Amino acid sequence: MDYKKLKFETRQIHAGLNHEESTGSRGIAIYPTSAYRFKSCDYAANLFELSEPGNIYTRLQNPTTSAYEERMAALYGGVGAMALSSGMAALLITFTSLASAGENIVTSPFLYGGTYNQFRHTLRRLGIEVRIASDPTPDSLAALIDENTKAVFAESMGNPTCAVPDLEGIAKVAHDAGVPFVVDNTFGAGGYLCNPFDWGADIIVDSATKWINGHGTAMGGIIVDNGSFPWNNGRFPLIDGPSEGYHGLNLYEAFGNAAFIVKCRVDGQRDMGTCPSAFDSYLMLLGLETLSLRVRHQVESTRRLAEFLKESPCVKNVSYVGFPEHPSHDNAAKYFRFGGSAVLNVELKGDIDTTVKFVEALELAAHMTMIGDSITVVTHPASTTHKQLSEADLKTAGVTPTLLRISLGLEDVEDIIADFSQAFCKAGLC
């Protein structure tokens, strides 16, 4: 079926379904298997030399996971997708598939704390330099690119600041330099709120743990390849060059515009083993069926809560991209469906002690390091997701002692407003 002819809401349900399944099952089966029987020795040899498709070992692929990957590729309009055990694994496989020791990645400064640490510490130990721009403008990113740059990276909406960069402008900077533009689109809700491929991105990574799953029941990450980048431009011998692991096979010559996602699977996933379980992939498929319905409700609730908090005497500042005064309002209106998001940030009056009291007084909203859940979540970044950052880096990331990141769930928002009101009083803010 040509999924491109279908609307997002239809693709999120039908893509990846096997209508030839002999059982006639409406649902997708969970295949709890680690390995697969080979039809013959020749068939097995073909699988291992990548000349024939098929299942070898669940570390590489699994029928349930393949259905999930097909659905994600269809939602984004990509040439292929690969599921992983977490969003952090998706980042790691992406950048180690693009860069080697002595090479670099250029990135926006508005980063999730875990991403920041992976960039500053883990990739550095592997010899890959990550150059963090002073601001997310295309000019600032362009100034850091050199002949050893292998990718330009940004989050479609920064975590936790909700800053939305100029995706189209950054894509041009990356392409002018002959490197791919990689976007973490976790806040884009699986492509429903934002699809960076529409604005020039080449590779998308998501933390599927968030809106894709939507119910806080599974960890996962996803990489989606647009299939548009010219890997044969002379800058990527790992993709358009002899592969040491496959007797000199050139992945670009063998797989064309799907060469990058194949590289992630046959080298990255093979060697690092960051695969999801079949059951987790099944949970992702279930979550996807209601993605648009959930996100639409959450976006509407976020706007209502933002309006309440804006009028509250307990709040110092509300950072919500749907408000015209937000620095990213115009970019959000351009790149995000509804011009809004399902997350907002607030700075409370008082200090870190009153902020902690407020968080601990909440009864409905959960204090977790989570977004995109069916439960409303309030996170205090300074003591959780960005705890490892220095004072200078916290300032650059826009994290202050009284900043709270709020991800709306599926509750009635008026109940959440009542919960916030009672917690303000218990914290001594009203």
Secondary structure, DSSP 8 states (H G I E B T S, - for coil): --GGGS-HHHHHHHTT--TT-TT--SS------SB---S-HHHHHHHHTTSS---SBTTT--HHHHHHHHHHHHHHT-SEEEEES-HHHHHHHHHHHH--TT-EEEE-S---HHHHHIIIIIHHHTT-EEEE-SSSSHHHHHTT--TTEEEEEEESS-TTT-----HHHHHHHHHHTT--EEEE-GGGGGGTS--GGGGT-SEEEEETTTTTT-SS----EEEEE-S-S-TTSSS-TTTSSEEGGGTTEEHHHHHGGGHHHHHIIIIIIHHH-----HHHHHHHHHHHHTHHHHHHHHHHHHHHHHHHHHH-TTEEEEE-TTSTTSTTHHHHHHHSGGG--SEEEEEESS-HHHHHHHHHH-SSSEESS--S-SS-EEE-GGGTTTTTS-HHHHHHHT--TTEEEEE--SS-HHHHHHHHHHHHHHTT--
